[in-house]
């Protein structure tokens, strides 16, 4: 069916969700996945000058361990400091790259989950702590958009599905 995009114009395609446009993101965009835990850390702040892409989906935020309800970047880096790498004897940080990207008009969203490790909603004992961990990431990185990458056996894990769904509803109410 034909549908309207977030600007209200006919997109001529399948039904799409209407997204608010007060967050600085265009109605249509490309935001490729970047594994923020890969080494060396991708310099997303420098890429737009090379290829024009200025939006990225950074992955992957997971639990620090299967039994630790603490958000982390792939179990390797804390949410507060984020990934970093060394180049030419100097350390550079993902969060500085995000700031550079945003200064140039770009932005990031963060993906929770992924193919490896334990999702936050599986390691946390209840919805309230899941919400707390999601909000910690959102507030630390000043995010206006997030993504969920649910893969493997986690797609059939009823307890984590329920916690994630209820946490997303709570986040939507909080963000409204």
N, C-alpha and C positions, 0 to 999 in steps of 0.2 A: 504494500500500500504506500501511497505517497504520504509524507509526513513533513512537519515543519522542523527546521533545526532551531537552535536556541535563539536565533535572531528573528524567528517567526516566518522565515522564507521557506518556500516549498523546496525540499531536498530531492524530491523525485525518487526516493529510495524506500527502504524499509523503515518501520517505526523506529524512532530514536528518542531517547530521553531528552527532555528540555533541561538544560543546565543553566544555572545563574551565570551571568557574565560580569558580575561585579568583582570577580577575583583576579582580573587581569589576563585570564586565558582567553584566546580567541574561540569563536564558535566551533571551528574545525582546526585540528592541529595534528602533528606527528610528534609522538613522545616515545622514542625507542627505549627499550630496556637497556640499562647499564648495570652490570654487576659491580656494585660499589665495593665488594669485598675482594675483587680480583686485584692482582698485583702486577704491575704498578697501578695505583689508583688512576682512573681515567680523568683527564683534565677537561671536564665538561665546560669550564669557563672559557676555554680557548677554542673549542670546536666550532661554535657559531661562525667565527671569522673564516673558517676553512670550508664549511659546507652549508651554512645557513640554518641548521637545525638548532633551535634555541629552547626546546622543551624536552625533558628526559624523565623517564620512570626509573628511579633508583631502587635496586633490590640488594639484598633482601633482609627485611627486618624479621627476626625470629626470636624464640626464647634462647636465653644464654645457654641452657642445657635442657634436656628432656624433663628435668624435675625442678628447674629454676624459673620462676615467673619474673623474668627480668628481660626486657626488650634489648636486643643487640643487633649489630650488623653481622649476620651470618655466624654468630657465636664468637667472632674474632675481635670486634671493636665495640666499645660502649656507645650508647646513643649520645652521651654528652660530648665526647671528643670526636667520634666518627673515624672513618678510615683515613690513612695517610700513606705516603710513600716517599722514597728518597730519590733525588735526581741531582747529579753534579755535586754531591756532598751536602745538599740541603734538603730538609724535609718539607713536603707540601701536604696540605690537608684538603679533604673533600669539601669541608664546610667553607673554606676560603674560595674554592672553585664555584660553589653554589652562589656565594656572594657576588663573585665576578659575573657569573651568568645572569643573575638577577639585575645587577647594575646595568647590563646591556639589554634589558628588556625580556630576558628569558625566565624560565622557572623550572621547578622539579615537582614531581609527585613521588611518593615513596610506596613501594610494594611490600606488603606484609605477606609472608609465606615463602613460597618457592619450592623447588624440588628437593632441597636438602634441609636437614635439621628439623626441629620441632616448632610448629607454629605457636605463637604466644597463647592462643586460646586453648591449646592442648596442655600447656604447662601450668597455666593459671587455674586455681581451684574454683573460681566463680566469675560471674559476669563483671562485678564491680572491679576486680583487679585487672581483668582484660581491658576494660574501659580506661582504667588508670594508665596502663602501659601504652595503649593507643594514643591517649591524650598526651602522654609524656613525649612521644615521638613527634606528634603534630605540633605541640608547643615549642619543643626544642628547635625544630627546623622551620617553624612558622609556615606550615603547610596549609594550602587551601584545597588540596585534592590528595586522595590516597587511592591505592589499588590493592586488591587482594588476589594473590596467585596461589590457588588451592590445587595441589597436585597429589598424585599417588594415593596412598591409603587414607590420607586426611580427607579426601572427598567423600568417604563413607564413614567417618568417625563421628557418630551421632552427638556425643557430648561436646566436642569442639565445634561442630556445626551450630549447635544450639547456642553455645556461649558466644560465638562469633556473630551470629545473627542478632542476638539480643544486644550485644555490645555495639554493633553498627547502628541499630535503632536508637540506642542511648546517645551515641555520638551525633547522629543526625539531629536529635532534639537539642543537644548541647550546642551544636554549631549553628542552629537556626537563629 
